[in-house]
Amino acid sequence: MQDQEVFEWLRSKIVKARQIRPEVVRMDSSLSEDLIPDSFEMIELVCEIEKHFGFRIDYDDFSEMQSVGDVVAFIQQNTAK
């Protein structure tokens, strides 16, 4: 899966969960500050990623991800294995 495809999938999940306009979600958008300030919604997103891409995400790894681009890169790294 290409970066753009991963980004589009991730953006669709964030848009649906937060009921925001798609153009608000950019690669440089901050997850916790701009998009998903609620920790429960963040956990739901992690579960969606794990389910869709078929790998587990360690909480420490996810907590280090600051932007949407960080999550896209993490997904790319873990699906390439």
mmCIF file as gemmi writes it, N, C-alpha and C atoms, coordinates in Angstrom:
data_model
loop_
_atom_site.group_PDB
_atom_site.id
_atom_site.type_symbol
_atom_site.label_atom_id
_atom_site.label_alt_id
_atom_site.label_comp_id
_atom_site.label_asym_id
_atom_site.label_entity_id
_atom_site.label_seq_id
_atom_site.pdbx_PDB_ins_code
_atom_site.Cartn_x
_atom_site.Cartn_y
_atom_site.Cartn_z
_atom_site.occupancy
_atom_site.B_iso_or_equiv
_atom_site.pdbx_formal_charge
_atom_site.auth_seq_id
_atom_site.auth_asym_id
_atom_site.pdbx_PDB_model_num
ATOM 1 N N . MET Axp A 1 ? 0.845 -1.179 0 1 0 ? 1 A 1
ATOM 2 C CA . MET Axp A 1 ? 0 0 0 1 0 ? 1 A 1
ATOM 3 C C . MET Axp A 1 ? 0.891 1.243 0 1 0 ? 1 A 1
ATOM 4 N N . GLN Axp A 2 ? 0.573 2.181 -0.856 1 0 ? 2 A 1
ATOM 5 C CA . GLN Axp A 2 ? 1.341 3.419 -0.962 1 0 ? 2 A 1
ATOM 6 C C . GLN Axp A 2 ? 1.005 4.373 0.186 1 0 ? 2 A 1
ATOM 7 N N . ASP Axp A 3 ? 1.931 5.314 0.449 1 0 ? 3 A 1
ATOM 8 C CA . ASP Axp A 3 ? 1.702 6.307 1.504 1 0 ? 3 A 1
ATOM 9 C C . ASP Axp A 3 ? 0.361 7.02 1.333 1 0 ? 3 A 1
ATOM 10 N N . GLN Axp A 4 ? 0.055 7.415 0.111 1 0 ? 4 A 1
ATOM 11 C CA . GLN Axp A 4 ? -1.187 8.157 -0.135 1 0 ? 4 A 1
ATOM 12 C C . GLN Axp A 4 ? -2.408 7.301 0.191 1 0 ? 4 A 1
ATOM 13 N N . GLU Axp A 5 ? -2.346 6.014 -0.129 1 0 ? 5 A 1
ATOM 14 C CA . GLU Axp A 5 ? -3.464 5.121 0.183 1 0 ? 5 A 1
ATOM 15 C C . GLU Axp A 5 ? -3.64 4.967 1.689 1 0 ? 5 A 1
ATOM 16 N N . VAL Axp A 6 ? -2.532 4.819 2.402 1 0 ? 6 A 1
ATOM 17 C CA . VAL Axp A 6 ? -2.585 4.715 3.86 1 0 ? 6 A 1
ATOM 18 C C . VAL Axp A 6 ? -3.133 6.014 4.439 1 0 ? 6 A 1
ATOM 19 N N . PHE Axp A 7 ? -2.644 7.144 3.935 1 0 ? 7 A 1
ATOM 20 C CA . PHE Axp A 7 ? -3.123 8.439 4.405 1 0 ? 7 A 1
ATOM 21 C C . PHE Axp A 7 ? -4.625 8.588 4.18 1 0 ? 7 A 1
ATOM 22 N N . GLU Axp A 8 ? -5.102 8.242 2.998 1 0 ? 8 A 1
ATOM 23 C CA . GLU Axp A 8 ? -6.531 8.372 2.69 1 0 ? 8 A 1
ATOM 24 C C . GLU Axp A 8 ? -7.368 7.49 3.615 1 0 ? 8 A 1
ATOM 25 N N . TRP Axp A 9 ? -6.905 6.27 3.872 1 0 ? 9 A 1
ATOM 26 C CA . TRP Axp A 9 ? -7.627 5.376 4.781 1 0 ? 9 A 1
ATOM 27 C C . TRP Axp A 9 ? -7.67 5.98 6.183 1 0 ? 9 A 1
ATOM 28 N N . LEU Axp A 10 ? -6.513 6.423 6.665 1 0 ? 10 A 1
ATOM 29 C CA . LEU Axp A 10 ? -6.425 7.001 8.005 1 0 ? 10 A 1
ATOM 30 C C . LEU Axp A 10 ? -7.277 8.266 8.105 1 0 ? 10 A 1
ATOM 31 N N . ARG Axp A 11 ? -7.199 9.1 7.093 1 0 ? 11 A 1
ATOM 32 C CA . ARG Axp A 11 ? -7.997 10.325 7.094 1 0 ? 11 A 1
ATOM 33 C C . ARG Axp A 11 ? -9.484 10.007 7.15 1 0 ? 11 A 1
ATOM 34 N N . SER Axp A 12 ? -9.925 9.009 6.403 1 0 ? 12 A 1
ATOM 35 C CA . SER Axp A 12 ? -11.354 8.66 6.417 1 0 ? 12 A 1
ATOM 36 C C . SER Axp A 12 ? -11.803 8.213 7.801 1 0 ? 12 A 1
ATOM 37 N N . LYS Axp A 13 ? -10.949 7.494 8.514 1 0 ? 13 A 1
ATOM 38 C CA . LYS Axp A 13 ? -11.286 7.054 9.874 1 0 ? 13 A 1
ATOM 39 C C . LYS Axp A 13 ? -11.371 8.24 10.831 1 0 ? 13 A 1
ATOM 40 N N . ILE Axp A 14 ? -10.442 9.164 10.71 1 0 ? 14 A 1
ATOM 41 C CA . ILE Axp A 14 ? -10.442 10.345 11.587 1 0 ? 14 A 1
ATOM 42 C C . ILE Axp A 14 ? -11.64 11.238 11.278 1 0 ? 14 A 1
ATOM 43 N N . VAL Axp A 15 ? -11.92 11.445 10.002 1 0 ? 15 A 1
ATOM 44 C CA . VAL Axp A 15 ? -13.057 12.28 9.59 1 0 ? 15 A 1
ATOM 45 C C . VAL Axp A 15 ? -14.361 11.695 10.118 1 0 ? 15 A 1
ATOM 46 N N . LYS Axp A 16 ? -14.509 10.398 9.989 1 0 ? 16 A 1
ATOM 47 C CA . LYS Axp A 16 ? -15.731 9.736 10.458 1 0 ? 16 A 1
ATOM 48 C C . LYS Axp A 16 ? -15.865 9.833 11.979 1 0 ? 16 A 1
ATOM 49 N N . ALA Axp A 17 ? -14.787 9.581 12.693 1 0 ? 17 A 1
ATOM 50 C CA . ALA Axp A 17 ? -14.824 9.589 14.158 1 0 ? 17 A 1
ATOM 51 C C . ALA Axp A 17 ? -15.069 10.983 14.721 1 0 ? 17 A 1
ATOM 52 N N . ARG Axp A 18 ? -14.441 11.978 14.123 1 0 ? 18 A 1
ATOM 53 C CA . ARG Axp A 18 ? -14.507 13.345 14.656 1 0 ? 18 A 1
ATOM 54 C C . ARG Axp A 18 ? -15.546 14.218 13.958 1 0 ? 18 A 1
ATOM 55 N N . GLN Axp A 19 ? -16.114 13.708 12.863 1 0 ? 19 A 1
ATOM 56 C CA . GLN Axp A 19 ? -17.096 14.459 12.078 1 0 ? 19 A 1
ATOM 57 C C . GLN Axp A 19 ? -16.542 15.832 11.685 1 0 ? 19 A 1
ATOM 58 N N . ILE Axp A 20 ? -15.389 15.779 11.035 1 0 ? 20 A 1
ATOM 59 C CA . ILE Axp A 20 ? -14.73 16.994 10.561 1 0 ? 20 A 1
ATOM 60 C C . ILE Axp A 20 ? -14.557 16.923 9.048 1 0 ? 20 A 1
ATOM 61 N N . ARG Axp A 21 ? -14.212 18.037 8.45 1 0 ? 21 A 1
ATOM 62 C CA . ARG Axp A 21 ? -13.986 18.079 7.004 1 0 ? 21 A 1
ATOM 63 C C . ARG Axp A 21 ? -12.663 17.379 6.665 1 0 ? 21 A 1
ATOM 64 N N . PRO Axp A 22 ? -12.618 16.634 5.57 1 0 ? 22 A 1
ATOM 65 C CA . PRO Axp A 22 ? -11.397 15.917 5.194 1 0 ? 22 A 1
ATOM 66 C C . PRO Axp A 22 ? -10.173 16.813 5.036 1 0 ? 22 A 1
ATOM 67 N N . GLU Axp A 23 ? -10.36 18.039 4.543 1 0 ? 23 A 1
ATOM 68 C CA . GLU Axp A 23 ? -9.208 18.912 4.311 1 0 ? 23 A 1
ATOM 69 C C . GLU Axp A 23 ? -8.531 19.357 5.604 1 0 ? 23 A 1
ATOM 70 N N . VAL Axp A 24 ? -9.184 19.16 6.727 1 0 ? 24 A 1
ATOM 71 C CA . VAL Axp A 24 ? -8.585 19.497 8.026 1 0 ? 24 A 1
ATOM 72 C C . VAL Axp A 24 ? -7.467 18.509 8.378 1 0 ? 24 A 1
ATOM 73 N N . VAL Axp A 25 ? -7.594 17.283 7.877 1 0 ? 25 A 1
ATOM 74 C CA . VAL Axp A 25 ? -6.621 16.231 8.191 1 0 ? 25 A 1
ATOM 75 C C . VAL Axp A 25 ? -5.51 16.255 7.151 1 0 ? 25 A 1
ATOM 76 N N . ARG Axp A 26 ? -4.319 16.649 7.588 1 0 ? 26 A 1
ATOM 77 C CA . ARG Axp A 26 ? -3.143 16.715 6.715 1 0 ? 26 A 1
ATOM 78 C C . ARG Axp A 26 ? -2.037 15.849 7.317 1 0 ? 26 A 1
ATOM 79 N N . MET Axp A 27 ? -1.023 15.581 6.54 1 0 ? 27 A 1
ATOM 80 C CA . MET Axp A 27 ? 0.094 14.768 7.032 1 0 ? 27 A 1
ATOM 81 C C . MET Axp A 27 ? 0.772 15.414 8.234 1 0 ? 27 A 1
ATOM 82 N N . ASP Axp A 28 ? 0.796 16.742 8.278 1 0 ? 28 A 1
ATOM 83 C CA . ASP Axp A 28 ? 1.47 17.426 9.384 1 0 ? 28 A 1
ATOM 84 C C . ASP Axp A 28 ? 0.533 17.778 10.544 1 0 ? 28 A 1
ATOM 85 N N . SER Axp A 29 ? -0.725 17.352 10.465 1 0 ? 29 A 1
ATOM 86 C CA . SER Axp A 29 ? -1.673 17.619 11.553 1 0 ? 29 A 1
ATOM 87 C C . SER Axp A 29 ? -1.267 16.857 12.81 1 0 ? 29 A 1
ATOM 88 N N . SER Axp A 30 ? -1.339 17.539 13.934 1 0 ? 30 A 1
ATOM 89 C CA . SER Axp A 30 ? -1.047 16.906 15.219 1 0 ? 30 A 1
ATOM 90 C C . SER Axp A 30 ? -2.226 16.036 15.629 1 0 ? 30 A 1
ATOM 91 N N . LEU Axp A 31 ? -1.939 14.797 15.988 1 0 ? 31 A 1
ATOM 92 C CA . LEU Axp A 31 ? -3.012 13.9 16.403 1 0 ? 31 A 1
ATOM 93 C C . LEU Axp A 31 ? -3.71 14.39 17.659 1 0 ? 31 A 1
ATOM 94 N N . SER Axp A 32 ? -2.956 14.601 18.711 1 0 ? 32 A 1
ATOM 95 C CA . SER Axp A 32 ? -3.568 14.919 20.002 1 0 ? 32 A 1
ATOM 96 C C . SER Axp A 32 ? -4.02 16.374 20.114 1 0 ? 32 A 1
ATOM 97 N N . GLU Axp A 33 ? -3.344 17.279 19.445 1 0 ? 33 A 1
ATOM 98 C CA . GLU Axp A 33 ? -3.703 18.697 19.571 1 0 ? 33 A 1
ATOM 99 C C . GLU Axp A 33 ? -4.762 19.137 18.564 1 0 ? 33 A 1
ATOM 100 N N . ASP Axp A 34 ? -4.651 18.672 17.322 1 0 ? 34 A 1
ATOM 101 C CA . ASP Axp A 34 ? -5.545 19.143 16.268 1 0 ? 34 A 1
ATOM 102 C C . ASP Axp A 34 ? -6.732 18.226 15.993 1 0 ? 34 A 1
ATOM 103 N N . LEU Axp A 35 ? -6.532 16.922 16.14 1 0 ? 35 A 1
ATOM 104 C CA . LEU Axp A 35 ? -7.528 15.994 15.61 1 0 ? 35 A 1
ATOM 105 C C . LEU Axp A 35 ? -8.243 15.127 16.636 1 0 ? 35 A 1
ATOM 106 N N . ILE Axp A 36 ? -7.487 14.504 17.537 1 0 ? 36 A 1
ATOM 107 C CA . ILE Axp A 36 ? -8.086 13.522 18.444 1 0 ? 36 A 1
ATOM 108 C C . ILE Axp A 36 ? -7.632 13.791 19.874 1 0 ? 36 A 1
ATOM 109 N N . PRO Axp A 37 ? -8.184 14.814 20.509 1 0 ? 37 A 1
ATOM 110 C CA . PRO Axp A 37 ? -7.762 15.124 21.875 1 0 ? 37 A 1
ATOM 111 C C . PRO Axp A 37 ? -8.271 14.125 22.911 1 0 ? 37 A 1
ATOM 112 N N . ASP Axp A 38 ? -9.292 13.365 22.565 1 0 ? 38 A 1
ATOM 113 C CA . ASP Axp A 38 ? -9.886 12.411 23.494 1 0 ? 38 A 1
ATOM 114 C C . ASP Axp A 38 ? -9.13 11.087 23.454 1 0 ? 38 A 1
ATOM 115 N N . SER Axp A 39 ? -8.633 10.634 24.595 1 0 ? 39 A 1
ATOM 116 C CA . SER Axp A 39 ? -7.824 9.41 24.634 1 0 ? 39 A 1
ATOM 117 C C . SER Axp A 39 ? -8.636 8.177 24.253 1 0 ? 39 A 1
ATOM 118 N N . PHE Axp A 40 ? -9.925 8.148 24.562 1 0 ? 40 A 1
ATOM 119 C CA . PHE Axp A 40 ? -10.757 7.01 24.173 1 0 ? 40 A 1
ATOM 120 C C . PHE Axp A 40 ? -10.842 6.904 22.654 1 0 ? 40 A 1
ATOM 121 N N . GLU Axp A 41 ? -11.028 8.026 21.982 1 0 ? 41 A 1
ATOM 122 C CA . GLU Axp A 41 ? -11.072 8.021 20.519 1 0 ? 41 A 1
ATOM 123 C C . GLU Axp A 41 ? -9.728 7.608 19.931 1 0 ? 41 A 1
ATOM 124 N N . MET Axp A 42 ? -8.649 7.977 20.599 1 0 ? 42 A 1
ATOM 125 C CA . MET Axp A 42 ? -7.316 7.58 20.145 1 0 ? 42 A 1
ATOM 126 C C . MET Axp A 42 ? -7.166 6.059 20.23 1 0 ? 42 A 1
ATOM 127 N N . ILE Axp A 43 ? -7.645 5.471 21.317 1 0 ? 43 A 1
ATOM 128 C CA . ILE Axp A 43 ? -7.593 4.012 21.478 1 0 ? 43 A 1
ATOM 129 C C . ILE Axp A 43 ? -8.426 3.337 20.397 1 0 ? 43 A 1
ATOM 130 N N . GLU Axp A 44 ? -9.583 3.896 20.096 1 0 ? 44 A 1
ATOM 131 C CA . GLU Axp A 44 ? -10.416 3.344 19.03 1 0 ? 44 A 1
ATOM 132 C C . GLU Axp A 44 ? -9.684 3.379 17.688 1 0 ? 44 A 1
ATOM 133 N N . LEU Axp A 45 ? -8.964 4.458 17.435 1 0 ? 45 A 1
ATOM 134 C CA . LEU Axp A 45 ? -8.204 4.56 16.19 1 0 ? 45 A 1
ATOM 135 C C . LEU Axp A 45 ? -7.11 3.497 16.138 1 0 ? 45 A 1
ATOM 136 N N . VAL Axp A 46 ? -6.41 3.307 17.238 1 0 ? 46 A 1
ATOM 137 C CA . VAL Axp A 46 ? -5.368 2.271 17.3 1 0 ? 46 A 1
ATOM 138 C C . VAL Axp A 46 ? -5.98 0.905 16.991 1 0 ? 46 A 1
ATOM 139 N N . CYS Axp A 47 ? -7.123 0.608 17.572 1 0 ? 47 A 1
ATOM 140 C CA . CYS Axp A 47 ? -7.799 -0.673 17.324 1 0 ? 47 A 1
ATOM 141 C C . CYS Axp A 47 ? -8.176 -0.829 15.859 1 0 ? 47 A 1
ATOM 142 N N . GLU Axp A 48 ? -8.657 0.249 15.249 1 0 ? 48 A 1
ATOM 143 C CA . GLU Axp A 48 ? -8.996 0.224 13.819 1 0 ? 48 A 1
ATOM 144 C C . GLU Axp A 48 ? -7.763 -0.076 12.967 1 0 ? 48 A 1
ATOM 145 N N . ILE Axp A 49 ? -6.657 0.561 13.294 1 0 ? 49 A 1
ATOM 146 C CA . ILE Axp A 49 ? -5.41 0.338 12.556 1 0 ? 49 A 1
ATOM 147 C C . ILE Axp A 49 ? -4.972 -1.112 12.704 1 0 ? 49 A 1
ATOM 148 N N . GLU Axp A 50 ? -4.966 -1.611 13.928 1 0 ? 50 A 1
ATOM 149 C CA . GLU Axp A 50 ? -4.554 -2.995 14.181 1 0 ? 50 A 1
ATOM 150 C C . GLU Axp A 50 ? -5.429 -3.979 13.409 1 0 ? 50 A 1
ATOM 151 N N . LYS Axp A 51 ? -6.717 -3.76 13.447 1 0 ? 51 A 1
ATOM 152 C CA . LYS Axp A 51 ? -7.663 -4.652 12.774 1 0 ? 51 A 1
ATOM 153 C C . LYS Axp A 51 ? -7.479 -4.612 11.257 1 0 ? 51 A 1
ATOM 154 N N . HIS Axp A 52 ? -7.376 -3.424 10.707 1 0 ? 52 A 1
ATOM 155 C CA . HIS Axp A 52 ? -7.289 -3.274 9.254 1 0 ? 52 A 1
ATOM 156 C C . HIS Axp A 52 ? -5.96 -3.772 8.686 1 0 ? 52 A 1
ATOM 157 N N . PHE Axp A 53 ? -4.861 -3.454 9.37 1 0 ? 53 A 1
ATOM 158 C CA . PHE Axp A 53 ? -3.543 -3.771 8.827 1 0 ? 53 A 1
ATOM 159 C C . PHE Axp A 53 ? -2.948 -5.06 9.383 1 0 ? 53 A 1
ATOM 160 N N . GLY Axp A 54 ? -3.565 -5.633 10.413 1 0 ? 54 A 1
ATOM 161 C CA . GLY Axp A 54 ? -3.167 -6.955 10.891 1 0 ? 54 A 1
ATOM 162 C C . GLY Axp A 54 ? -1.903 -7.013 11.717 1 0 ? 54 A 1
ATOM 163 N N . PHE Axp A 55 ? -1.612 -5.98 12.467 1 0 ? 55 A 1
ATOM 164 C CA . PHE Axp A 55 ? -0.477 -6.029 13.391 1 0 ? 55 A 1
ATOM 165 C C . PHE Axp A 55 ? -0.831 -5.289 14.667 1 0 ? 55 A 1
ATOM 166 N N . ARG Axp A 56 ? -0.099 -5.597 15.732 1 0 ? 56 A 1
ATOM 167 C CA . ARG Axp A 56 ? -0.327 -4.971 17.036 1 0 ? 56 A 1
ATOM 168 C C . ARG Axp A 56 ? 0.524 -3.706 17.154 1 0 ? 56 A 1
ATOM 169 N N . ILE Axp A 57 ? -0.015 -2.727 17.867 1 0 ? 57 A 1
ATOM 170 C CA . ILE Axp A 57 ? 0.712 -1.486 18.105 1 0 ? 57 A 1
ATOM 171 C C . ILE Axp A 57 ? 0.955 -1.356 19.596 1 0 ? 57 A 1
ATOM 172 N N . ASP Axp A 58 ? 2.2 -1.254 19.966 1 0 ? 58 A 1
ATOM 173 C CA . ASP Axp A 58 ? 2.563 -1.031 21.361 1 0 ? 58 A 1
ATOM 174 C C . ASP Axp A 58 ? 2.169 0.39 21.75 1 0 ? 58 A 1
ATOM 175 N N . TYR Axp A 59 ? 1.593 0.535 22.933 1 0 ? 59 A 1
ATOM 176 C CA . TYR Axp A 59 ? 1.137 1.857 23.382 1 0 ? 59 A 1
ATOM 177 C C . TYR Axp A 59 ? 2.28 2.871 23.376 1 0 ? 59 A 1
ATOM 178 N N . ASP Axp A 60 ? 3.462 2.449 23.81 1 0 ? 60 A 1
ATOM 179 C CA . ASP Axp A 60 ? 4.607 3.366 23.84 1 0 ? 60 A 1
ATOM 180 C C . ASP Axp A 60 ? 4.966 3.858 22.439 1 0 ? 60 A 1
ATOM 181 N N . ASP Axp A 61 ? 4.904 2.95 21.465 1 0 ? 61 A 1
ATOM 182 C CA . ASP Axp A 61 ? 5.177 3.351 20.082 1 0 ? 61 A 1
ATOM 183 C C . ASP Axp A 61 ? 4.162 4.388 19.611 1 0 ? 61 A 1
ATOM 184 N N . PHE Axp A 62 ? 2.886 4.12 19.88 1 0 ? 62 A 1
ATOM 185 C CA . PHE Axp A 62 ? 1.85 5.03 19.4 1 0 ? 62 A 1
ATOM 186 C C . PHE Axp A 62 ? 1.914 6.378 20.097 1 0 ? 62 A 1
ATOM 187 N N . SER Axp A 63 ? 2.243 6.362 21.374 1 0 ? 63 A 1
ATOM 188 C CA . SER Axp A 63 ? 2.287 7.626 22.115 1 0 ? 63 A 1
ATOM 189 C C . SER Axp A 63 ? 3.414 8.543 21.636 1 0 ? 63 A 1
ATOM 190 N N . GLU Axp A 64 ? 4.412 7.975 20.963 1 0 ? 64 A 1
ATOM 191 C CA . GLU Axp A 64 ? 5.508 8.776 20.416 1 0 ? 64 A 1
ATOM 192 C C . GLU Axp A 64 ? 5.142 9.433 19.089 1 0 ? 64 A 1
ATOM 193 N N . MET Axp A 65 ? 4.082 8.961 18.447 1 0 ? 65 A 1
ATOM 194 C CA . MET Axp A 65 ? 3.669 9.507 17.159 1 0 ? 65 A 1
ATOM 195 C C . MET Axp A 65 ? 2.932 10.819 17.381 1 0 ? 65 A 1
ATOM 196 N N . GLN Axp A 66 ? 3.441 11.863 16.778 1 0 ? 66 A 1
ATOM 197 C CA . GLN Axp A 66 ? 2.874 13.193 16.97 1 0 ? 66 A 1
ATOM 198 C C . GLN Axp A 66 ? 1.906 13.604 15.865 1 0 ? 66 A 1
ATOM 199 N N . SER Axp A 67 ? 2.204 13.212 14.648 1 0 ? 67 A 1
ATOM 200 C CA . SER Axp A 67 ? 1.416 13.694 13.509 1 0 ? 67 A 1
ATOM 201 C C . SER Axp A 67 ? 0.783 12.54 12.734 1 0 ? 67 A 1
ATOM 202 N N . VAL Axp A 68 ? -0.12 12.903 11.859 1 0 ? 68 A 1
ATOM 203 C CA . VAL Axp A 68 ? -0.725 11.919 10.966 1 0 ? 68 A 1
ATOM 204 C C . VAL Axp A 68 ? 0.368 11.261 10.129 1 0 ? 68 A 1
ATOM 205 N N . GLY Axp A 69 ? 1.333 12.046 9.672 1 0 ? 69 A 1
ATOM 206 C CA . GLY Axp A 69 ? 2.448 11.503 8.892 1 0 ? 69 A 1
ATOM 207 C C . GLY Axp A 69 ? 3.257 10.476 9.659 1 0 ? 69 A 1
ATOM 208 N N . ASP Axp A 70 ? 3.418 10.683 10.959 1 0 ? 70 A 1
ATOM 209 C CA . ASP Axp A 70 ? 4.117 9.698 11.797 1 0 ? 70 A 1
ATOM 210 C C . ASP Axp A 70 ? 3.373 8.365 11.792 1 0 ? 70 A 1
ATOM 211 N N . VAL Axp A 71 ? 2.053 8.428 11.871 1 0 ? 71 A 1
ATOM 212 C CA . VAL Axp A 71 ? 1.246 7.203 11.877 1 0 ? 71 A 1
ATOM 213 C C . VAL Axp A 71 ? 1.326 6.516 10.522 1 0 ? 71 A 1
ATOM 214 N N . VAL Axp A 72 ? 1.251 7.286 9.451 1 0 ? 72 A 1
ATOM 215 C CA . VAL Axp A 72 ? 1.366 6.718 8.103 1 0 ? 72 A 1
ATOM 216 C C . VAL Axp A 72 ? 2.709 6.012 7.949 1 0 ? 72 A 1
ATOM 217 N N . ALA Axp A 73 ? 3.791 6.646 8.376 1 0 ? 73 A 1
ATOM 218 C CA . ALA Axp A 73 ? 5.126 6.037 8.282 1 0 ? 73 A 1
ATOM 219 C C . ALA Axp A 73 ? 5.204 4.766 9.117 1 0 ? 73 A 1
ATOM 220 N N . PHE Axp A 74 ? 4.629 4.785 10.311 1 0 ? 74 A 1
ATOM 221 C CA . PHE Axp A 74 ? 4.626 3.606 11.182 1 0 ? 74 A 1
ATOM 222 C C . PHE Axp A 74 ? 3.872 2.453 10.521 1 0 ? 74 A 1
ATOM 223 N N . ILE Axp A 75 ? 2.722 2.75 9.94 1 0 ? 75 A 1
ATOM 224 C CA . ILE Axp A 75 ? 1.947 1.709 9.254 1 0 ? 75 A 1
ATOM 225 C C . ILE Axp A 75 ? 2.748 1.149 8.09 1 0 ? 75 A 1
ATOM 226 N N . GLN Axp A 76 ? 3.379 2.021 7.311 1 0 ? 76 A 1
ATOM 227 C CA . GLN Axp A 76 ? 4.186 1.566 6.174 1 0 ? 76 A 1
ATOM 228 C C . GLN Axp A 76 ? 5.325 0.656 6.634 1 0 ? 76 A 1
ATOM 229 N N . GLN Axp A 77 ? 5.999 1.032 7.703 1 0 ? 77 A 1
ATOM 230 C CA . GLN Axp A 77 ? 7.099 0.212 8.229 1 0 ? 77 A 1
ATOM 231 C C . GLN Axp A 77 ? 6.611 -1.162 8.647 1 0 ? 77 A 1
ATOM 232 N N . ASN Axp A 78 ? 5.474 -1.219 9.29 1 0 ? 78 A 1
ATOM 233 C CA . ASN Axp A 78 ? 4.986 -2.476 9.84 1 0 ? 78 A 1
ATOM 234 C C . ASN Axp A 78 ? 4.258 -3.351 8.838 1 0 ? 78 A 1
ATOM 235 N N . THR Axp A 79 ? 3.784 -2.786 7.75 1 0 ? 79 A 1
ATOM 236 C CA . THR Axp A 79 ? 3.163 -3.616 6.725 1 0 ? 79 A 1
ATOM 237 C C . THR Axp A 79 ? 4.201 -4.105 5.724 1 0 ? 79 A 1
ATOM 238 N N . ALA Axp A 80 ? 5.372 -3.494 5.726 1 0 ? 80 A 1
ATOM 239 C CA . ALA Axp A 80 ? 6.447 -3.908 4.817 1 0 ? 80 A 1
ATOM 240 C C . ALA Axp A 80 ? 7.191 -5.132 5.334 1 0 ? 80 A 1
ATOM 241 N N . LYS Axp A 81 ? 6.998 -5.469 6.602 1 0 ? 81 A 1
ATOM 242 C CA . LYS Axp A 81 ? 7.724 -6.598 7.21 1 0 ? 81 A 1
ATOM 243 C C . LYS Axp A 81 ? 7.216 -7.921 6.724 1 0 ? 81 A 1
